[in-house]
Amino acid sequence: MNKIKNITHTTLSKQWGTLNRIDYDYQFENGAWKRLSRESYNRGDGAAILLYNVENSTVILTKQFRMPIYENHREEGMSIEVCAGAIDHKDSPLETIIRETEEEVGYKIKNAKQVLTAYTSPGALTEKMFLFVAEYKQELKVDEGGGLASENEDIEVLELSFSKVLEMVENGDIVDAKTIMLLQYAQINTLLHS
């Protein structure tokens, strides 16, 4: 991109992730250059998965507390989502989601199909989400899930009918973007019958 130059980074915070202020010169369509400043939060990339059971027409979701949502709308603080996690530098998105599936929901899957890749908030976050689907069966359940105590996770595992979760999207009980994208993928591609 030759419409951007003189980029400088200032680290504002380096706690759970890194918050940077990025200053840069940007050339607009009319040819004018303007100095701009944006904040960008980098917590790495992530992977998420919709686990579905064709025979029962059910999906596995999680329910957990999310402070940023609570801060914005307290009544939505308990978020219903697909299983997901941050990608460690040494792992691939697939390795990450296989590990997270066992840790969070207690199912030991061997493989998953990547169906989408998306930035969920490109104006503020660097995070790229790798979105997967995989079938689950009861014989793949190895424990109760719930997340890792060492990561301060307190996750409720939900097994719900596909028709119920589509209603939950419609009525605003599910507001998480990655979850909505994967549920709509399943609906468009008729992975399950509602």
LINBEL-V538720 format. One record per residue. RES is the residue in one letter. OMEGA is omega in radians with two decimals (* if undefined). Layout:
<<RES & OMEGA> <RES & OMEGA>>
This chain:
<<M & 3.12> <N & 3.12> <K & -3.12> <I & 3.13> <K & 3.09> <N & -3.11> <I & 3.04> <T & 3.14> <H & 3.01> <T & 3.13> <T & 3.13> <L & -3.14> <S & 3.10> <K & -3.12> <Q & 3.14> <W & 3.04> <G & 3.14> <T & 3.07> <L & 3.14> <N & 2.87> <R & -3.13> <I & 3.08> <D & -3.09> <Y & 3.02> <D & -3.10> <Y & 3.13> <Q & 3.14> <F & -3.11> <E & -3.14> <N & 3.12> <G & -3.11> <A & 3.05> <W & 3.12> <K & 3.09> <R & -3.12> <L & 3.12> <S & 3.09> <R & 3.00> <E & -3.09> <S & -3.12> <Y & -3.11> <N & 3.05> <R & -3.13> <G & 3.13> <D & -3.10> <G & 3.09> <A & 3.13> <A & -3.09> <I & 2.95> <L & 3.05> <L & -3.09> <Y & 3.12> <N & -3.07> <V & -3.08> <E & -3.10> <N & -3.06> <S & -3.13> <T & 3.06> <V & 3.06> <I & 3.06> <L & 3.10> <T & 3.05> <K & -3.12> <Q & -3.13> <F & 3.09> <R & -3.08> <M & -3.14> <P & 3.10> <I & 3.12> <Y & 3.14> <E & -3.11> <N & 3.13> <H & -3.02> <R & -3.09> <E & 3.13> <E & -3.04> <G & 3.07> <M & -2.99> <S & 3.07> <I & -2.99> <E & 2.91> <V & 3.05> <C & -3.08> <A & 3.08> <G & 3.12> <A & 3.13> <I & 3.04> <D & -3.09> <H & -3.07> <K & -3.05> <D & 2.99> <S & 3.05> <P & 3.13> <L & 3.11> <E & 3.14> <T & -3.04> <I & 3.05> <I & 3.11> <R & -3.11> <E & 3.12> <T & 3.13> <E & -3.11> <E & -3.00> <E & -3.04> <V & 3.01> <G & 3.11> <Y & 3.12> <K & 3.12> <I & -3.13> <K & -3.08> <N & 3.10> <A & -3.14> <K & 3.06> <Q & -3.05> <V & -3.12> <L & 2.97> <T & -3.04> <A & 2.90> <Y & -3.06> <T & 3.10> <S & -2.99> <P & 3.10> <G & -3.08> <A & -3.05> <L & 3.03> <T & -3.02> <E & 3.02> <K & -3.12> <M & 3.06> <F & -2.98> <L & -3.03> <F & 2.92> <V & 3.06> <A & 3.05> <E & 3.02> <Y & 3.05> <K & -3.08> <Q & -3.11> <E & 3.08> <L & -3.13> <K & -3.10> <V & 3.03> <D & -3.04> <E & -3.09> <G & 3.14> <G & 3.12> <G & -3.10> <L & 3.07> <A & -3.13> <S & 3.09> <E & 3.13> <N & 3.13> <E & 3.09> <D & -2.94> <I & 3.02> <E & -3.14> <V & -3.13> <L & 2.98> <E & -3.01> <L & 3.08> <S & -3.14> <F & 3.13> <S & 3.13> <K & -3.10> <V & 3.06> <L & 3.03> <E & -3.12> <M & 3.04> <V & -3.10> <E & -3.08> <N & 3.05> <G & 3.06> <D & 3.04> <I & -3.09> <V & -3.13> <D & -3.02> <A & -3.10> <K & 3.13> <T & 3.12> <I & 3.13> <M & -3.12> <L & 3.09> <L & 3.10> <Q & 3.04> <Y & -3.14> <A & -3.14> <Q & -3.12> <I & -3.09> <N & 3.13> <T & 3.04> <L & -3.13> <L & 3.05> <H & -3.11> <S & *>>
